[in-house]
Every structure is written in C-alpha cells, then in structure tokens.
Amino acid sequence: MQFDLVIKNGTVYTEKGFHKLNVGVAGEKIAVLAEPGVELEGNKVIDAAGKYVLPGFIDCHCHLRDPGLTHKEDFYTGTMAAAHSGITMVCPQPNIKPVPSTLEAYMEEVKAGEERAVIDFNPIGCPLGTPEDVKQIAEAGSAWFKLFEKVATYPYNTTAGTLDTHRIYEAFRAVAATGKYCSVHPFDKYFFDAAVEKIKAEGKPLTLENVRHLWYSDEEMTGAAYQLSYYAKKAGLKWYAMHAWMPGYIDLVRMLKERGKMTIVSSFEYMPAMDASDEIYHIDSGKYIYLNHDAKPDKAKIWEAVRDGTIDMIGSDHAPHAPEEYHPEDALHTGAGFAMLDYFGHLLVSHVNEGDLSLERLVEVTSVNFAKTFGMYPRKGSNLPGTDADFTIVDLNQEWEISEKDTVYTKTQTIPYVGRKMHGKVTGTVVRGRVVMDNGVMDAQPGWGKMITAENSK
Ligand SMILES: [Zn+2]
C-alpha cells in the first residue's frame, strides 16, 4: 500500500511507552504503526531518525484576538506561529469582540477559525449570557467556559467587562447544568487597587516597573481561588483551576485533588515562567519594547506540581498586543502579555532537557490530559491507528539560541527571550496528515484547521 505520508525511523509515543516504529498515514488518519523492519512506501516521507514522534501538542490557553481585535493577531497569523513551534491545536480565549457569550457571537468566532486557521482549534465560550445562551454554546461544542474576575482595573481594556462574585456563581450554575468545565482568571480587584494606591502614596510614578510586582500576588490569586473553588463545589461545577502558579493556589489544587470531593482539572500558563529581566524585541523597529517586571512565582514549586500530577496541562497564554500598545511608563494603560507561540513548543522541549519534566510527562501535559478531560480522546492525544494524524516531531539534541534574527509568524513581529539558550527543538508539525512545518519551513493552508469538539470526536 502507498501511504500519503510516512514518518520512518522515529521513536514514537504510544500508550505503552516509546517504541521505534514507522508510521503510515492515509488521508487525515494514522493507518498503521509498523515495526522498524517493515518498510512503508509514502508519497511523502519524513525521516525521524534520532527524533521523537509525539502526539500533537495542544495549547489549552492562547489569545488569537479574532474576531474584533485583529490588528494584534488573527486566526491565520496566530495559528501559523503555533504550528511554527509544533502546536497542532489551540483553544483561543474569549476576550475578543464580540465576546462569545451568545451562540451568534460564538459561531462568528468559529467561522473565523474555519476560514483562517492552519491548525485545529476549539474556541472557549464566555458564560456571561443567559443560561440558555450557555447551553447553546455548550451544544455548539465549546470545550469549556472561561471568564475574568473583578477586572475593573485590569491593565488593558478587556472586553469581558466587570464582574461580581454573585454573577460568577450564577455563571457557574449555568455551566454546571451543561456538564462542561468552567475556569476563571482569579484576581482580586481590591488587592489590585491597593497596589496602585501604595505606589501613588510613595510619590512614585505609576510605571509597570514600579507596580507590576505587587499585582497577582500569592495572597491575591490564592485568596480568589479559594473562593472560586467553594462556589464551584456548591454549584456542582467541574472546576478548571486556571493560572495555577502561585504557591498557595498550587497547594489548594493539590488538597482538592487529594480529597476527591469535586471534579477538578488545572493548568499553569507558561508566561509567568519568564524572568523579570526578559524583554520583548520588536523586529520592525529593532527595539526592545516591553520588560516583564512580573511577580516572581516559585518556579521550582510549579515544575514539581507539573511532575507530581497537581498540574494537568500547560498553556502558552500567548497574549499579543500591537507594538504601539505598549506603554510601560503608564501601567494602567499598557498592553500586558506578549506573543510567544512561535517559541512555546520549543521551550517546553527545552524544559525536558533541563530536567523540569520527563518526555512522557510532557506528552501528558501537552496532549493526553487535554484530550481526555475534554472528551477528545483518543481522536487527539493517543497516536493510535484510526485517530487523527497529528504529530509534534522533536529533536532533543539540537542546541540553539533565540535570536533577534529569527523569523516569526505572529502579527506583532515580536520575539521574547532573545539570547535564551535552548536545548532541543521541534522539527516537525503534522496536522491531520498535513505537514504544516518541516525543519522550520512552513507549508500551511488557511482553512485547513477544523473545529474539534467532544461531540465530533465520538
Ligand atoms: Zn490568558
């Protein structure tokens, strides 16, 4: 038999561990996993000798700004950046225009994805419409729901509006009725405002450098998370503990999992793993335009939680802004967050070589756990014959450095982490049989990306 694609000589992830296997792909599906002695003929052949063939990485948390804010990013540029570092599916978050809190708005986002995405996707709905709206979005296939908490002074103008805790509880009840998960970005407006007042009282200018380290503290985020976990339990909600990176928040998730009294899944978003000294380089202007100044989380504790199963998934939190939207001298009106999908997959691979997690655990937190939690397994995350031929091909031996001269596909044309030494690289991205990236060279088609749901994964 002549296959459409053959990936030969690689070490392939399977449910029974890693094995040297040759992969035959027919159309969009894995047709066969053959022993190394069995030669497969293919119209296209990738030699993966010395490399690992993993189930496609899924980014559970990114912002693609489409529709409505496409001067920052859109489904095409954002998914190109994602595929560039090995991501085969993304979940765009709902702070777009219009906010996907009605079926009509949600389907507008799905349509944008179907027209422009080069990899698969599932947009995350916002549960701030009526209970009937929430039900309709759930039935349309949103993997889960997400909202922001107490965002009156969020440093950029989120489109989701200001929330109170009673409204969050009502949203939890509406989502619980659908059987889907719901996540909240845990904040506390009063801690946030107090930080601003403190800087003003000290007579200092309200720059990002002065105030940023006081925001999103352990007290703020963990306090909010405790309250949310109670509302979730009370509402009978499957709680998605998102942004679980502060020490007390990690301890809370670990305790709730051990007790086993509620359904809970958690993710750590990669962005806070940035060092406070990391700057964002803008290719077109040749300038460094944004310095992170983040609250410094306990990175050792985060990676321990990734290893021991407290944290189930890692999202990029790719959060691009147009270069002219950064005003670090004015903390309340600057873009916060930055584009990182061009590097996210490579960074995760590098963490394997740096000893933060095993390759097997990487597969779990980037693919298997997502697919199982949101009802897409084994279509995604399994590498089983008959399932989608999504692969992230990884060379653990390549040493390289992130450079100002890199090519990136994010619309922002920005590069984080210039100068970071990388240990390992993603060399191939295959999405339902199509080789979208091969050794850094893109061969993508807008509209190739499909909306993947629990419902169409059965
Ligand atoms: Zn985010």
Boltz pocket constraint, residues with backbone or C-beta under 6 A from the ligand:
constraints:
  - pocket:
      binder: B
      contacts: [[A, 61], [A, 62], [A, 63], [A, 93], [A, 317], [A, 318], [A, 319]]
      max_distance: 6.0
